[in-house]
Amino acid sequence: MKYVDLLIVGGGPAGLAAAAGARESGISSILLVERNKSLGGILNQCIHNGFGLHFFKEELTGPEYAHRFEVKVKELNIDTMLNSMIIDITPDKIASVLTKEGVIQVAAKSIILAMGCRERPRGSINIYGSRPAGVLTAGACQEYINLKGLLPGKRVVILGSGDIGLIMARRLTIEGAKVIGVFELLPYSSGLNRNIAQCLNDFDIPLKFNHTVTRIIGKQRVEAVEVCEVDEKRVPKKETAEIIECDTLLLSVGLIPENELSKKIGVKLSRITGGAIVDSDLQTSVPGVFSCGNVLQVHDLVDNVSNEAYKAAKSAAKYLKGEIKKDKYININPGFGVRYTVPSFTFLNSIRDGLEINFRSDNVYRNSYISVYFDQEKVYSKKKKILTPGEMEIVNIKNQTLSPENISVKVEFKEEV
Protein backbone atom coordinates (compact mmCIF):
# COMPACT_ATOMS: atom_id res chain seq x y z
CA MET A 1 0.00 0.00 0.00
CA LYS A 2 1.27 3.43 -0.98
CA TYR A 3 0.15 6.41 1.16
CA VAL A 4 -0.10 9.98 -0.15
CA ASP A 5 -1.69 13.22 0.96
CA LEU A 6 -3.02 14.02 -2.51
CA LEU A 7 -3.80 11.75 -5.46
CA ILE A 8 -4.32 13.47 -8.81
CA VAL A 9 -6.14 11.42 -11.45
CA GLY A 10 -5.06 12.47 -14.93
CA GLY A 11 -1.96 14.12 -16.36
CA GLY A 12 -3.53 16.41 -18.94
CA PRO A 13 -3.68 20.21 -18.63
CA ALA A 14 -5.90 20.08 -15.52
CA GLY A 15 -3.87 17.41 -13.73
CA LEU A 16 -0.54 19.10 -14.47
CA ALA A 17 -1.74 22.49 -13.23
CA ALA A 18 -3.31 20.89 -10.16
CA ALA A 19 -0.04 19.15 -9.32
CA ALA A 20 1.96 22.37 -9.63
CA GLY A 21 -0.62 24.32 -7.66
CA ALA A 22 -0.75 21.69 -4.92
CA ARG A 23 2.99 21.76 -4.36
CA GLU A 24 3.01 25.55 -4.37
CA SER A 25 0.18 25.44 -1.80
CA GLY A 26 2.34 23.38 0.55
CA ILE A 27 1.29 19.78 -0.10
CA SER A 28 4.43 17.63 0.16
CA SER A 29 3.13 14.14 -0.67
CA ILE A 30 1.57 14.15 -4.17
CA LEU A 31 1.06 11.38 -6.71
CA LEU A 32 -0.15 12.07 -10.24
CA VAL A 33 -1.37 9.05 -12.22
CA GLU A 34 -1.64 9.19 -16.03
CA ARG A 35 -2.78 6.31 -18.24
CA ASN A 36 -0.78 7.41 -21.32
CA LYS A 37 2.96 7.11 -21.83
CA SER A 38 3.46 10.88 -21.60
CA LEU A 39 2.00 13.87 -19.79
CA GLY A 40 0.04 16.63 -21.51
CA GLY A 41 -3.13 14.85 -22.59
CA ILE A 42 -4.98 16.20 -25.63
CA LEU A 43 -2.62 19.19 -25.85
CA ASN A 44 0.06 16.99 -27.41
CA GLN A 45 -1.91 16.72 -30.65
CA CYS A 46 -3.10 20.35 -30.73
CA ILE A 47 -0.23 21.78 -32.79
CA HIS A 48 -2.09 25.00 -33.67
CA ASN A 49 -1.37 28.16 -31.69
CA GLY A 50 -3.75 30.20 -29.56
CA PHE A 51 -2.99 28.68 -26.16
CA GLY A 52 -1.57 30.53 -23.15
CA LEU A 53 -2.63 34.09 -23.95
CA HIS A 54 -4.31 34.48 -20.56
CA PHE A 55 -2.23 32.21 -18.32
CA PHE A 56 1.28 32.73 -19.73
CA LYS A 57 0.59 36.08 -21.47
CA GLU A 58 1.97 34.74 -24.74
CA GLU A 59 0.70 32.66 -27.64
CA LEU A 60 1.74 29.00 -27.57
CA THR A 61 0.90 25.76 -29.34
CA GLY A 62 -0.70 22.94 -27.38
CA PRO A 63 2.55 20.96 -26.95
CA GLU A 64 4.38 24.13 -25.88
CA TYR A 65 1.69 24.87 -23.28
CA ALA A 66 1.86 21.32 -21.92
CA HIS A 67 5.67 21.43 -21.85
CA ARG A 68 5.64 24.51 -19.62
CA PHE A 69 3.74 22.54 -16.99
CA GLU A 70 5.73 19.33 -17.49
CA VAL A 71 8.90 21.26 -16.72
CA LYS A 72 7.30 22.82 -13.65
CA VAL A 73 6.09 19.44 -12.34
CA LYS A 74 9.59 18.02 -12.80
CA GLU A 75 11.23 21.02 -11.11
CA LEU A 76 8.84 20.69 -8.17
CA ASN A 77 9.83 17.02 -7.84
CA ILE A 78 6.25 15.73 -8.04
CA ASP A 79 5.86 11.97 -8.19
CA THR A 80 4.17 10.78 -11.42
CA MET A 81 3.10 7.34 -12.66
CA LEU A 82 2.76 7.01 -16.44
CA ASN A 83 1.28 4.08 -18.38
CA SER A 84 -0.81 3.48 -15.29
CA MET A 85 -4.59 3.33 -15.10
CA ILE A 86 -6.75 3.74 -12.00
CA ILE A 87 -9.34 1.01 -12.35
CA ASP A 88 -11.17 1.62 -9.10
CA ILE A 89 -11.45 4.11 -6.24
CA THR A 90 -13.42 3.40 -3.10
CA PRO A 91 -15.39 6.03 -1.16
CA ASP A 92 -12.66 5.96 1.52
CA LYS A 93 -10.13 7.13 -1.13
CA ILE A 94 -8.24 3.89 -1.79
CA ALA A 95 -7.33 3.59 -5.48
CA SER A 96 -6.41 0.46 -7.40
CA VAL A 97 -3.78 1.36 -9.99
CA LEU A 98 -3.00 -0.98 -12.88
CA THR A 99 0.69 -0.73 -13.81
CA LYS A 100 3.10 -2.82 -15.87
CA GLU A 101 4.19 -4.52 -12.65
CA GLY A 102 0.60 -5.31 -11.64
CA VAL A 103 -2.05 -3.68 -9.47
CA ILE A 104 -0.96 -1.52 -6.55
CA GLN A 105 -3.11 0.15 -3.90
CA VAL A 106 -2.84 3.86 -3.15
CA ALA A 107 -4.46 5.37 -0.07
CA ALA A 108 -4.99 9.12 -0.30
CA LYS A 109 -6.15 11.72 2.19
CA SER A 110 -7.54 13.84 -0.67
CA ILE A 111 -8.13 13.44 -4.40
CA ILE A 112 -8.32 15.79 -7.37
CA LEU A 113 -10.27 14.37 -10.30
CA ALA A 114 -8.79 15.65 -13.59
CA MET A 115 -9.64 12.90 -16.09
CA GLY A 116 -10.75 15.23 -18.86
CA CYS A 117 -13.41 14.28 -21.41
CA ARG A 118 -13.95 12.14 -24.49
CA GLU A 119 -15.71 12.76 -27.78
CA ARG A 120 -19.27 11.69 -28.37
CA PRO A 121 -19.10 8.78 -30.88
CA ARG A 122 -21.33 7.87 -33.79
CA GLY A 123 -23.21 5.31 -31.71
CA SER A 124 -24.61 8.04 -29.47
CA ILE A 125 -26.23 10.02 -32.30
CA ASN A 126 -27.88 7.17 -34.26
CA ILE A 127 -27.17 8.01 -37.90
CA TYR A 128 -28.84 5.55 -40.26
CA GLY A 129 -26.55 3.43 -42.45
CA SER A 130 -23.88 0.74 -42.34
CA ARG A 131 -20.46 1.02 -40.76
CA PRO A 132 -18.05 1.85 -43.59
CA ALA A 133 -14.54 3.19 -43.21
CA GLY A 134 -14.30 6.96 -43.23
CA VAL A 135 -16.46 7.82 -40.20
CA LEU A 136 -14.38 9.22 -37.34
CA THR A 137 -14.35 11.85 -34.64
CA ALA A 138 -12.62 15.19 -35.06
CA GLY A 139 -10.12 14.29 -32.33
CA ALA A 140 -9.19 11.03 -34.06
CA CYS A 141 -8.69 12.96 -37.29
CA GLN A 142 -6.47 15.42 -35.44
CA GLU A 143 -4.34 12.56 -34.11
CA TYR A 144 -4.02 10.96 -37.57
CA ILE A 145 -2.85 14.19 -39.22
CA ASN A 146 -0.82 15.89 -36.47
CA LEU A 147 0.83 12.89 -34.83
CA LYS A 148 0.88 10.19 -37.50
CA GLY A 149 1.11 12.20 -40.71
CA LEU A 150 -1.92 10.48 -42.24
CA LEU A 151 -4.69 12.17 -44.21
CA PRO A 152 -7.93 10.30 -43.42
CA GLY A 153 -9.88 11.56 -46.43
CA LYS A 154 -9.98 13.91 -49.41
CA ARG A 155 -13.65 14.99 -49.55
CA VAL A 156 -14.91 15.67 -46.04
CA VAL A 157 -18.25 16.53 -44.47
CA ILE A 158 -18.18 17.68 -40.84
CA LEU A 159 -21.18 17.13 -38.58
CA GLY A 160 -21.26 19.48 -35.61
CA SER A 161 -19.54 22.80 -35.00
CA GLY A 162 -17.49 22.01 -31.90
CA ASP A 163 -14.10 23.68 -31.66
CA ILE A 164 -12.08 20.59 -32.61
CA GLY A 165 -14.22 20.12 -35.72
CA LEU A 166 -13.78 23.77 -36.72
CA ILE A 167 -10.03 23.58 -36.23
CA MET A 168 -9.82 20.36 -38.24
CA ALA A 169 -11.77 21.94 -41.10
CA ARG A 170 -8.88 24.37 -41.47
CA ARG A 171 -6.24 21.70 -40.93
CA LEU A 172 -7.74 19.38 -43.53
CA THR A 173 -7.92 22.21 -46.05
CA ILE A 174 -4.28 23.13 -45.49
CA GLU A 175 -3.32 19.48 -46.02
CA GLY A 176 -5.10 19.42 -49.37
CA ALA A 177 -8.48 17.90 -48.56
CA LYS A 178 -11.75 19.47 -49.66
CA VAL A 179 -14.08 20.28 -46.75
CA ILE A 180 -17.48 20.44 -48.40
CA GLY A 181 -19.24 21.96 -45.41
CA VAL A 182 -19.94 21.97 -41.69
CA PHE A 183 -23.49 21.07 -40.67
CA GLU A 184 -24.88 21.96 -37.24
CA LEU A 185 -28.12 20.59 -35.80
CA LEU A 186 -28.66 23.64 -33.59
CA PRO A 187 -29.39 27.22 -34.71
CA TYR A 188 -26.02 28.32 -33.29
CA SER A 189 -22.45 27.05 -33.10
CA SER A 190 -21.08 25.19 -30.09
CA GLY A 191 -17.60 26.50 -30.93
CA LEU A 192 -15.85 29.79 -30.37
CA ASN A 193 -16.66 32.67 -32.72
CA ARG A 194 -12.95 33.18 -33.39
CA ASN A 195 -12.69 29.61 -34.67
CA ILE A 196 -15.63 30.14 -37.02
CA ALA A 197 -13.90 33.23 -38.38
CA GLN A 198 -10.37 31.83 -38.60
CA CYS A 199 -11.11 28.22 -39.56
CA LEU A 200 -14.21 28.47 -41.75
CA ASN A 201 -14.73 32.00 -43.03
CA ASP A 202 -11.06 32.53 -43.91
CA PHE A 203 -11.12 29.34 -46.01
CA ASP A 204 -14.59 29.81 -47.54
CA ILE A 205 -15.96 26.69 -45.83
CA PRO A 206 -19.76 26.91 -45.49
CA LEU A 207 -21.45 26.46 -42.10
CA LYS A 208 -25.14 25.54 -42.17
CA PHE A 209 -27.20 25.72 -38.99
CA ASN A 210 -30.37 23.66 -38.42
CA HIS A 211 -28.95 20.84 -40.56
CA THR A 212 -27.90 17.29 -39.75
CA VAL A 213 -26.65 14.11 -41.41
CA THR A 214 -29.48 11.58 -41.61
CA ARG A 215 -27.84 8.76 -43.57
CA ILE A 216 -24.38 7.38 -44.34
CA ILE A 217 -24.07 5.84 -47.79
CA GLY A 218 -21.39 3.29 -48.67
CA LYS A 219 -20.36 -0.27 -47.82
CA GLN A 220 -16.58 -0.56 -47.60
CA ARG A 221 -15.93 3.19 -47.57
CA VAL A 222 -18.13 6.26 -47.18
CA GLU A 223 -19.37 7.27 -50.63
CA ALA A 224 -21.87 9.98 -49.67
CA VAL A 225 -24.04 11.31 -46.86
CA GLU A 226 -27.62 12.51 -46.79
CA VAL A 227 -28.11 15.92 -45.18
CA CYS A 228 -31.45 17.38 -44.12
CA GLU A 229 -32.64 20.64 -42.68
CA VAL A 230 -34.41 20.24 -39.32
CA ASP A 231 -37.49 21.96 -37.94
CA GLU A 232 -37.82 23.80 -34.61
CA LYS A 233 -38.14 20.44 -32.84
CA ARG A 234 -34.93 19.22 -34.53
CA VAL A 235 -36.83 16.72 -36.66
CA PRO A 236 -35.39 16.30 -40.19
CA LYS A 237 -37.50 17.67 -43.04
CA LYS A 238 -37.49 14.84 -45.57
CA GLU A 239 -38.28 17.15 -48.46
CA THR A 240 -34.97 18.99 -47.90
CA ALA A 241 -32.81 15.85 -48.18
CA GLU A 242 -29.62 16.36 -50.17
CA ILE A 243 -27.05 13.73 -51.13
CA ILE A 244 -23.46 14.97 -50.79
CA GLU A 245 -20.67 12.86 -52.27
CA CYS A 246 -17.74 12.48 -49.88
CA ASP A 247 -15.29 9.86 -48.60
CA THR A 248 -15.14 10.99 -44.97
CA LEU A 249 -17.61 12.04 -42.30
CA LEU A 250 -16.06 13.86 -39.35
CA LEU A 251 -18.03 14.02 -36.11
CA SER A 252 -17.72 17.02 -33.81
CA VAL A 253 -20.92 16.53 -31.83
CA GLY A 254 -19.96 17.17 -28.23
CA LEU A 255 -17.73 16.04 -25.39
CA ILE A 256 -18.51 13.77 -22.46
CA PRO A 257 -16.71 14.21 -19.10
CA GLU A 258 -14.92 10.97 -18.12
CA ASN A 259 -16.64 10.50 -14.76
CA GLU A 260 -16.72 6.71 -14.46
CA LEU A 261 -14.28 6.83 -11.52
CA SER A 262 -16.24 9.68 -9.95
CA LYS A 263 -19.30 7.43 -9.84
CA LYS A 264 -17.31 4.69 -8.11
CA ILE A 265 -16.25 7.09 -5.37
CA GLY A 266 -19.87 8.17 -4.91
CA VAL A 267 -19.63 11.67 -6.37
CA LYS A 268 -22.97 13.21 -7.35
CA LEU A 269 -23.06 14.31 -10.98
CA SER A 270 -24.97 17.05 -12.79
CA ARG A 271 -27.49 15.80 -15.34
CA ILE A 272 -26.75 18.90 -17.44
CA THR A 273 -22.95 19.05 -17.57
CA GLY A 274 -22.19 15.41 -16.85
CA GLY A 275 -19.59 16.67 -14.39
CA ALA A 276 -19.52 16.68 -10.63
CA ILE A 277 -21.75 18.93 -8.55
CA VAL A 278 -19.28 21.08 -6.63
CA ASP A 279 -19.26 23.93 -4.13
CA SER A 280 -17.22 27.12 -4.45
CA ASP A 281 -14.09 25.23 -3.28
CA LEU A 282 -14.61 22.79 -6.19
CA GLN A 283 -15.24 20.09 -3.59
CA THR A 284 -17.61 17.34 -4.67
CA SER A 285 -20.29 15.61 -2.58
CA VAL A 286 -17.52 13.39 -1.17
CA PRO A 287 -15.42 15.30 1.40
CA GLY A 288 -11.81 15.65 0.33
CA VAL A 289 -12.53 14.88 -3.33
CA PHE A 290 -12.22 17.81 -5.74
CA SER A 291 -12.86 18.13 -9.47
CA CYS A 292 -11.47 20.46 -12.15
CA GLY A 293 -10.99 20.85 -15.86
CA ASN A 294 -13.05 19.16 -18.55
CA VAL A 295 -14.14 16.36 -16.25
CA LEU A 296 -16.01 19.02 -14.26
CA GLN A 297 -17.24 21.21 -17.11
CA VAL A 298 -16.17 21.35 -20.74
CA HIS A 299 -14.05 24.46 -21.18
CA ASP A 300 -13.40 26.51 -24.28
CA LEU A 301 -9.95 27.78 -23.20
CA VAL A 302 -7.16 25.70 -21.65
CA ASP A 303 -6.06 28.81 -19.73
CA ASN A 304 -9.32 28.60 -17.76
CA VAL A 305 -8.65 24.91 -17.12
CA SER A 306 -5.30 25.79 -15.54
CA ASN A 307 -6.81 28.51 -13.36
CA GLU A 308 -9.56 26.15 -12.20
CA ALA A 309 -7.00 23.41 -11.44
CA TYR A 310 -4.95 25.81 -9.32
CA LYS A 311 -8.10 26.65 -7.40
CA ALA A 312 -8.84 22.96 -6.80
CA ALA A 313 -5.26 22.46 -5.59
CA LYS A 314 -5.53 25.36 -3.19
CA SER A 315 -8.80 23.95 -1.85
CA ALA A 316 -7.24 20.50 -1.40
CA ALA A 317 -4.46 22.10 0.63
CA LYS A 318 -7.01 23.88 2.80
CA TYR A 319 -8.88 20.60 3.30
CA LEU A 320 -5.73 18.78 4.42
CA LYS A 321 -5.02 21.57 6.92
CA GLY A 322 -8.60 21.51 8.20
CA GLU A 323 -9.19 25.06 6.98
CA ILE A 324 -12.31 24.54 4.85
CA LYS A 325 -15.20 26.06 6.80
CA LYS A 326 -18.82 25.41 5.93
CA ASP A 327 -21.33 27.67 7.57
CA LYS A 328 -24.56 28.84 5.91
CA TYR A 329 -25.44 26.81 2.79
CA ILE A 330 -26.48 28.92 -0.22
CA ASN A 331 -27.82 27.58 -3.54
CA ILE A 332 -26.64 29.09 -6.83
CA ASN A 333 -29.47 28.86 -9.34
CA PRO A 334 -29.33 29.24 -13.14
CA GLY A 335 -32.02 31.73 -14.15
CA PHE A 336 -33.34 32.77 -17.55
CA GLY A 337 -30.85 32.19 -20.34
CA VAL A 338 -28.37 30.28 -18.16
CA ARG A 339 -27.90 26.57 -18.79
CA TYR A 340 -25.92 25.72 -15.63
CA THR A 341 -23.57 27.21 -13.08
CA VAL A 342 -20.32 25.99 -11.55
CA PRO A 343 -20.36 25.96 -8.58
CA SER A 344 -23.87 24.79 -7.78
CA PHE A 345 -23.75 26.09 -4.21
CA THR A 346 -21.55 27.99 -1.82
CA PHE A 347 -21.31 29.05 1.82
CA LEU A 348 -21.57 32.42 3.52
CA ASN A 349 -17.88 32.62 4.43
CA SER A 350 -16.97 31.88 0.80
CA ILE A 351 -18.99 34.90 -0.35
CA ARG A 352 -17.01 37.05 2.04
CA ASP A 353 -13.78 35.81 0.44
CA GLY A 354 -15.08 36.41 -3.10
CA LEU A 355 -17.18 34.19 -5.34
CA GLU A 356 -16.42 33.04 -8.90
CA ILE A 357 -19.28 31.64 -10.99
CA ASN A 358 -18.80 29.92 -14.36
CA PHE A 359 -21.74 29.40 -16.69
CA ARG A 360 -22.86 29.01 -20.30
CA SER A 361 -25.90 30.57 -21.90
CA ASP A 362 -28.59 28.28 -23.30
CA ASN A 363 -28.94 30.23 -26.56
CA VAL A 364 -27.55 33.18 -28.48
CA TYR A 365 -28.44 36.52 -26.87
CA ARG A 366 -27.49 39.94 -28.22
CA ASN A 367 -27.25 43.26 -26.39
CA SER A 368 -28.12 41.67 -23.08
CA TYR A 369 -26.89 41.82 -19.50
CA ILE A 370 -25.44 39.17 -17.23
CA SER A 371 -27.03 39.80 -13.84
CA VAL A 372 -26.42 38.18 -10.46
CA TYR A 373 -28.94 38.47 -7.64
CA PHE A 374 -28.54 37.79 -3.96
CA ASP A 375 -32.18 36.95 -3.24
CA GLN A 376 -33.96 39.96 -4.82
CA GLU A 377 -30.99 42.36 -4.76
CA LYS A 378 -28.86 42.77 -7.87
CA VAL A 379 -25.18 42.69 -6.92
CA TYR A 380 -23.61 42.35 -10.37
CA SER A 381 -24.45 43.41 -13.90
CA LYS A 382 -22.39 43.42 -17.08
CA LYS A 383 -23.49 44.27 -20.61
CA LYS A 384 -22.66 41.78 -23.36
CA LYS A 385 -22.92 42.46 -27.08
CA ILE A 386 -23.37 38.74 -27.62
CA LEU A 387 -23.69 35.64 -25.44
CA THR A 388 -23.25 32.25 -27.10
CA PRO A 389 -23.38 28.70 -25.70
CA GLY A 390 -19.95 28.05 -27.20
CA GLU A 391 -18.20 30.51 -24.88
CA MET A 392 -18.01 30.07 -21.13
CA GLU A 393 -18.69 33.16 -19.03
CA ILE A 394 -16.93 33.88 -15.75
CA VAL A 395 -18.39 36.22 -13.14
CA ASN A 396 -16.49 37.38 -10.05
CA ILE A 397 -18.45 38.74 -7.09
CA LYS A 398 -16.38 40.61 -4.50
CA ASN A 399 -16.82 42.69 -1.36
CA GLN A 400 -20.31 41.42 -0.48
CA THR A 401 -21.62 41.66 3.06
CA LEU A 402 -25.14 40.36 2.31
CA SER A 403 -26.38 37.05 3.69
CA PRO A 404 -28.66 35.66 0.97
CA GLU A 405 -30.74 32.52 1.04
CA ASN A 406 -30.23 32.01 -2.70
CA ILE A 407 -28.05 33.33 -5.50
CA SER A 408 -29.33 33.46 -9.08
CA VAL A 409 -27.56 34.15 -12.38
CA LYS A 410 -29.68 35.26 -15.34
CA VAL A 411 -29.70 36.98 -18.70
CA GLU A 412 -31.66 40.25 -18.84
CA PHE A 413 -32.39 42.68 -21.63
CA LYS A 414 -33.01 45.94 -19.80
CA GLU A 415 -30.57 47.26 -17.26
CA GLU A 416 -32.26 48.73 -14.20
CA VAL A 417 -31.12 52.18 -13.20
N, C-alpha and C positions, 0 to 999 in steps of 0.2 A: 504493500500500500504506500502510495506517495501522498504526502500532505502538503498543501499549499494554502496561502491566504486567499489568493484570487486565481480562478481558472477562467481563461478567455477562450471561447469557442469560436474559431474562425480567424484566419490570418489575412483577410482582405483589408480594404481601406478602413473599415470600422474596427476590426480587431487590432490592427497595427496601431491606430491612433489611441485606442483604449489602453493598449499595453504601455505606450509611451506616457500617456496621461496618468496611468496608475502609478508608475514608478516615480514620476515627478510629483505625485500627491503623497508619496511616502510609503507606498506598499512595497515591502522588500521581497516577499515570496510570491512570484507570479509565474504561471505556466500558460503559454499560448499553444493551442493545438490546431493544426491545419491539415486537412486531408490531402492536399496537393503536395507536389514535390518542391514547390517554391512558395514564398509569401507574395502578397500583392493581389491575389484574387483576379477579378475580371479586368482590373486595370492593366494587366500584362498584355492583353490583346487590344487595348484601346490606344492605338498608336497616333491618333489624331491629337491636336493640341486643344487648349481651352480649359485645362485643369489648373487649379492652384491660384487663380486670380484673387480669390478672397483670402484663402488661408496662408499662402506663401507670398502673395502680392506680386506674382509673376506668372506668365503663361507657360505651362508644362504639358508634355504628353502624359498619357496614363502611366506608362512604365517609369517615366521620370518622377512622377508624383509618388508612386509606390516606393521607388528607390529611396527617396528622401526619408520615408518612415522606416524602411528596412535598415538603413544606416543608423537611424536614431535608436531603434530597438537593439541593434547590436552594440552600440556605444553604451547603452544603459544596462547591458549585460542581462537581458531578459531571456529566460529559459523558453525555448520553442521546441515543439515536436512536429516535424513535417512527415508527410506520408502516413499520417495517423488519423484515424477516424473515431470519433466518439459515437459509440453505438447505443449507449444508454446512459441516462442520468436519473438518479432516484430523487425523490423530494427532499431527502436529507443531504443532497449535494455530493453524492458519491458517483463518479463517472467511470464508465467502463470504456477504455481506450484501446482500439485495435491497432497494433503496430506490427512491424515485420517480425518482431520477436514473440508476438502473441498478445494476449489481452492483459493490460495492467489496470489496476484500480487507482483512481485519484480522488482523494477526499479534500474538498475545498470549503473554506469558510464563507466565500462569496463567489458569485459567478457573473460574468458578463456574456450575454448571448449576442454574437456578432456573425451569424451564419450567412447573412446576405439573402439573396432571392434567386429564383430560377425563372426561366421563361415559360409562359403558358404554351403547351404543345398543341398540335393539331387535334389530338383526341379530345381536348376540352372544348373545342368550338364546333365539332360535328359538321364538317364540310362533306357533302355527298361526293362519292367517287371511290376508286380503288386506291391502292397505296403504291403509286409509282415513285421511282427515283426523281429527285428534283424538288421535293417539298422539305423545307428546313426552316429553323428559326433564324432570326436575324443574328443572334449571338453565335450560332454555329457557323453561319456564313462569315462572320467577322473572324472567327478562329481559323477557318479554312484559308482566307485570303491573307490575313495579317501574320499568322504564325506558321502556316504550312505552305504558303505561296501557291495555293490552288484556287482557280476560278470555278465556282460551282455551277455557273450557267452563263448564257450569252443573251437571252431574252428573258427579262425578269419582271414579274408582277409582285408588288409588295402589298400585303394585307395588313392594315393597321398602321397608325402614325406615331408609334412610340419612338423615343429618341434613338434607340439602336437601329431601328428600321430606317429612320431618316438619314442617319449617318452612313448606313450601308448603301443607301441609294446613291449617295455621292461617291462612295468608295468604289462601288461596282462600275459606275460611269467612268471614273478615272482609269480603272483597269481595263476598259474597253467593252464592257457589257452594255446592253441597251435596257434601261429601266423604263418600261412602257408606262407605268403609272403607280401611284400609291392610292389605295382605296381604304377609306375609313368609314366604319359602321355608324359612328356618332356624327353629330353636326359640328363637331369641333375636334381639334387635334389633341392627342394625349401627350405630345412632345412639346419641347420648348419652341417659342416663336423664332428664336435665333437659328435653330436648326432647320426650320421650314425655309427661312430666308437663305441660309448659306448652303443647305444641302439639296433643296428642291428648286427654289426660284432661280438661283444662280446657274443651275444646269438645265433649266427649262423642263423639269420633270413635273407632270401634272399631279395634283392632289385633289381627289374627289371625295367630298363628305357624303354621308348618307348612302354609301355604297358598300357592298360586301361581295365576297366570292361565295357562290352557291354550289359550284360543282367543279371538280378536278377531272380533266379529261386526259386519258393516256393509260397505257398498260405497263410497259417497261419503264417509260420515262414520261414526265409531264409533256403533253403536246399542246394543251390549251386550258384555259379556265373560263368558267361562266361567271360573269359579274352582273349583279342586279342593283338597282336603286332600291332603297327601303323606305317604308312609310314612317309616320310619326311613332308607330309602335315597334319599329325596327323589323317589320315583316317584309321580306323581299317582294317587289312588284314584278310578277312574272312577265308582264308585257314589256319591261325594260331590259330583259335579259340580253346580254351581249357576249359573244364568244371572242376571247382574246388569245391569239396564238402566242405561246411562250414555252420555254423549257424549264423554267424554275418559278416556284411560288415561295416567296419569303414571308414568314409570319412574324409580325411585330405587334402582338395582340395582348400585351400585358405581362406583368411580373407577379410572381407568387412568393411571398416571404417563406423561407425554409424553416418552419416552426415545428417540425416533427419532434425534435428534442424538447422544445418548450412544452409541448403537450405531455411528454413523459414526466417532466418535473412537476407538472400540475399548474402551469401558468395559464391564466385566463386570456383568451384571445378575442380580438375585436372581429365581429362578423363583417365589418366594412373594410378595414385595412388588411385583415389577415394576420396582423402583428399583435404583439402583446398589448394588453391594457396596462398603462403605466401611470404613475403619479408624476409630480413635477421633479422628482429626483431620478426619473426613469427607472424606478423600482417597480417590478411586476407584482402580481398578487402573491408571489412566494417571497417572503422576507430574505433579503440578501442576494436575490437574483435580479439582475438589471439587463436591459435590452437597448440596443442602439443600432443605427445604420439601417440598411434595407430590410433586415429581418423585423424591424419595428415598424417602419413606414418606408415606402419606396420614395427615394429622394430623386431630385433632378440634378443636383450638384454634389460632387464628391466632397467639396469644401464643407458643405453642411453636414455631411456624414462625419467628417473628422471632428468638427465642433461638437456634434452630438456625442461622439464617442468619448471625447475629453470630459464632457459633463457626466457621462455614465461612470467614468473612472473616478472622478472626484467624489461622486455619490457613493461608490463602492468603498472608497477610503474612509468617508464619514461613517458608513455602516460598520466597518471593522473597528473604528474607534468608539463606537457607540454614540455618535454625534447626530444621527438622524432623529429628529424630533417630530412627532405627529400629534398635533393638537386638534383643532377644529377641522373636520372634513368638509371640503367644498367641491361640489360637482362643477365641471366645465362642460357646458352644453353647446353643441353646434346648432346655431339658429338658421334663419333663412339664408340660402345660398352657400352654406358651409357643409361640406360632406362629412367631415370628421375633425376632431382636434387631438393633438398629442401635446401635453398629457390629457387624460380623461378626467382627472381630478387633482386637487392639490390640498394644501393645509394652510391654515392662517399664518403660521410663522414663515412659510415659503413665500407668501405674498409680500410679507414685510421685507424679505431679502431680494425680491424682484422675481417676476414670473414671465417665462417665455412660453408662447403658445404657437405651435405649428399647425397649419391647416391647408386644405385645398378646397377651392370652390367646386360646386357641383355643376356649374355651367359657365358659359362665357358671359361676363357682365362688363358693360362699358360705363365710364363716368359714374362710378359708384364709390361708396365709402366702406371701408372695413371698420366696424364699430365693436367695441367690447363694453359690456355692461356688468357691473357688480350689482346684482339684483336689478333695480330699475334705474340706477345711476350710470350714465355713460362716463367711462374713465379713459377711453381711448378712441380716437377717430383719425383715419388717414384716407385721403382721396386717392383713388386708383383710376387711371385712364382705362385700363383693361385688367380684368381678372380672368384667368383661364385655368381649367383643371390640370393642365400640363405643368404648371408652375406652382411650387409650394410657397406659401406665404408664412412669414415669421413675424410675430408681434411680441414686443417686449413691454411689459407693464412694470413701472418703477414708482417708488415713493408713494405707495398707497397705505393709508391708515384705516381704510374701511374694513368692516368685518362682515362680508356678504354671506348669504346662505347659498347662493348660486352665482356662477359666472357664465355669461353667454357671449358667443362670438357670432356676428351676423353681417350680412351684406345689406346696406341701405342705399337709397338713391337720393335722399334729400338730407343734407347736413343741418342739424338743429343749431340755431344760433344761441 
